Amino acid sequence: MKHIISPTDLTVSELNELLDLSEEIIANPRKFSDVCRGKKLATLFYEPSTRTRLSFEAAMLNLGGSVLGFSSADSSSAAKGESVADTIRVVSSYADICAIRHPKEGAPYVASLYSSIPVINAGDGGHNHPTQTFTDLLTIKNLKGRLNNLCVGFCGDLKFGRTVHSLINALARYENISFILISPEELRVPEYIRKEVLEANNIQFEETTSLENAMPKLDILYMTRVQRERFFNEEDYIRLKDIYILDEKKMAAARTDMLVLHPLPRVNEIATEVDSDPRAVYFKQAQYGVYVRMALIMKLLEIV
């Protein structure tokens, strides 16, 4: 039995197989419409989510399975003080596979230690978000045709952004990848990412505060919102929340084949005028999330 807590829980070979299966689903979704009949997915979401929770549910329903779970800690026994370990012990007897989102880093890992069914980390604090990473990789692979020889820019909240941390970890395993890390000083990528991932693997990267200067160099621009829920100080959030806004003027400096990704939700960091640009693929990216989660569910349940 395999759990997915970090994007690196899959080898590069396993990850490529997952993405190949996802592209097969894109090409022929009807082929997989009944493969999980009789199987149940439990969604244990201790903090709010729209895309991740609904895409997991859509994925299981698309495979012919069923879904049960809760969408906030307040509607679960966590409100009574029940531990994650006890919850997963119980849920393991109700479902065949589980997706868990939790505000505390490491909670999905704890769940995996006590679970008798596969556990998928659907986001834990500012730590990891592996299925968003698989979604991002599928988007890039399907639209760019490769996962190597890329210059990838991350812009916005690089300190608390778990999607950023996960994607850097995953892309660092491919050949000829370089990063431009665009953020204010207060929201720089954490030291452990810089030391243990980038420098340890001799990955070329630069840190800058200027989105404008980075634009012409990029194959991929990954925009992120400044996350109000991760701040302890409201004044700092207000000061930083609109520091980067991608608009048509900035897009004019980018390559004609550059792609703009965003894990969503968007607040103000991408102007709506950019939505009509063919390089803006963040809504298509959200759709790809369903396909890659379908593939992951099948892999973990050993259906394919």
N, C-alpha and C positions, 0 to 999 in steps of 0.2 A: 504494500500500500504506500502510495506517495502523497505527500502534502506539498503545497506550493505556498511558501511563506515569503520567499525572496525571488526576484527574477532569475537569480543565478542558481536556483534549485534545479533548473533545466540546463543540461549541457548545451553547447552551441548546436550539436547535432540534433538533440531532442527539440530544441527551439526551432530549428529549421524545419523539422518534421511537423511541428505544430502549425507553423506558418503555411507550409504546403497544404496541410489539411484544411486550414482556414480558407485558402484560395480555391480549394476544391469545393468547399461549401458555397463560396461566392458564385462559382460557375454553375453549380447544380444543387441548390438547397433542398429540392424535393427528395433527393436521394437519401437524405438523413432525417426525414420528417417523422419517422416512427422508431428510431433506433433506441430511444430511452423510455419506451412505453413500460409502465410499471415501476419506474425509478422516480425517486423524490429528491429534490434539492431543498435544503434548509438555508434560508437567508437570515443570518443573525446580525442585524445592523444596529449597533449601539450608538451611532451618530448619524445625522441626516445624510441622505444620498438620493439623487434622482437617477442619473445615468447608470451608475454602477449597479445599483439594486435592480432597476428595471431591465437593464440589459442582461443581467444574470437570469432573471425570471423569464424574459423573452427567449433567451438561449435555450433554457430547459423546456419551455413550452414548444419551441420550434422543433425540438428533438422528440416530441411526443411524451415527455415526462410531466411531472407536476411539481408544485412549489408550495412550501409552507415556511412560516417564519415571522419575524417582527421587524418593524422599521425604526424603532427608537428604544433606548434603554428604559424609558418611562413606561413602555407597554410590555416590558418583560419582567421576569422575577429579579432582574438586576436592581430594580427599584426597591426590592425587599432585602437586598444585600447578598443575593446569590452570586457565587463566584463563577468566573468563566469556566473553570475546570468542572464544576458541578453541572453547569448548563450543558456543556458539550457531552458529558456522560449521558445525560438524559436524551438530548437530541440525536445522539448516535443510534438510539433504538427506534427513532421515528423516521429517519431519512437515510439515504444512501451516500450523500455527499453534502458538504456544507461550505458556504461562503460567509466569512465573518469580517465585519468592519468594526473597529474599536478605536476610541480616542487615545488609548494607552499603548505606547510602543511595546511590542513584544506579546501583546495579548493573544493574537492568532497563533503564535508559536506555543504559548502555554496551552491553548486549546488543542493543538496537534499532539501534545504529550499525553493527553487524556482521552483522545478520540479513537473510536474504532472504525471511523469512516474518513475518507480523504477530506482534508481541510484546505480551503483556499483563502489566503489573505486578501481581503477586499479593501485594504487600507488600514494602517495602524499608525495613528498620530502623524508625526512628521517623518516617519521611518521609511516604509516601503508600500508600493502599490503595484504588485507584479502584473495583474491582469490589465491595468492601464498601460503598463510598459509593453506587454504583448500586443495590445491594440495599436500603440504608437509604432512598433516595429512592423506590424502588418501594413499599416497605412504607408509607411515609408517604402517598404519592399514592393507593395502592389503599385504604388504610384511613381516611384523613382526607379524601380527595377533592380535595386541593390541595397545592401546594408553595409557596404564598405566604400572606401574612397569618398567620404562625406565630411564636410565642415558643418557642424551643428551648433547653432546659437541658442542658448537658453536665456530668457529675459524675464526679469521680475523678481519674484520671491524664490531665491535659490537656497535660502537658509531653512525654511520650514516646508518647502515644496517636495513632498514625498514622490510625486510623479517625476520630478527632476532627478532626484537621487537614484530612483530605480532605473530610469532610462540611461543615465550616465553609466551605471554599473553594467547594464546590458550591452550598450554600444561599445564599451571599452574592450569587449572581447572580439570585435571585428577589426579587419585590417584597414590601416590608413584612415583612421577616424581622428578628427581634431575638434576641439570645442572652443567656442567663444562664450564666456560666462559674463552676462550683462546684468548688473545689479547695483543698487546703492551699497555703500560700505556696510550698512547695518544688516543687509540681507544677502551677504556673500555666501557662497556654497560652504558648508561646514568643513572644518579642518580635516576630519577623518576622510571625507570624499577626496579632498585635495591630496592628502598624503597617501592613503591606503589604496585608492583607485587610480587616480591620475598619475601621480608621481611614481608610485610603485610599479606601474605598467608602462612607464615612459610614454604616456599619452601627451601629445602636443595640446596645450591649452593656453588661453590668455584670458585675463580678467579685465573688464572695462566698465565704466559707468555710461558709455555712449552707445545707444542703439543705432544712431545715425551712422557712426563710423564703421560699425560692424556689418551693416546691411549688404554692401556690395560683395562681401566675402562668403556669404552663406549659401549652402545648399538647402538647409532646413532652418527655419526659425520657430522655436518652441516658446510661445508666449505663456505666461502664467499670471494669475491674479495675486495681488497682495491679500493674504488670508486674514481677515479680521479675527477669526476664531482662534488663531495661533498667537495673537498679541496679548501681552499682559497690560500694555499701556495704550489707552485709546488715543492719546495725543500723538504717539509715534505712528499709529495706524493712519490717522488722518493726514499726517505730514507725508507719508510714503505711498498712499494708496493710488494716486494718479501720477506717479513719477514717470511712468512709461505709457504712452498711448500710441499704438500703431495706427497710422492713418494713410490715406492715399499718397500724400507727399513723401512719407518715408518709404512706402512700397515702390515708388518710382525709382529709388536708388538700388533696388534689389534685382537680382538676376531674373530673367524671364521664366526660368524653370524652377525657381526657388519655391518651396512649399511652406505655408504657415500652418502650424499645428497648435492646438490648445486643448488641454484636458477638460475644459469647461467645469463649472459655469464661468461665463464671462461677466465681468462687471463693466469697467470703463476702459480696460487696457487694449481693446481692439475696437476702433470706431466701426459702426455698422456699415459705413460706406465701403469698407474693405470686403464685406461679405460677398459682393458681386464679382470680386477679382477671382479668376480661375485658379490662382495660386492659393487661395484661402480654402483649406480642406478640412477645417475642424468639425463641420457638421457631418461630412462623410466619415471622418475619423470616428465619431460617435457610433455610426452605423457599423463600422468595422468591429467595434467592441462586441457586438452580438455574435459575429462570426467567430471571433477568436475564442470567446467564452464557450460557444458550442463545441469547438474543437477541443478545448481544454477539458470540458466535462467528459467528452467521449474518451479522451486519453486516460484520465484519472479513473474512470469506471471500466477501463480496459475493454471498451466496446469496439475499438478499431486497433 
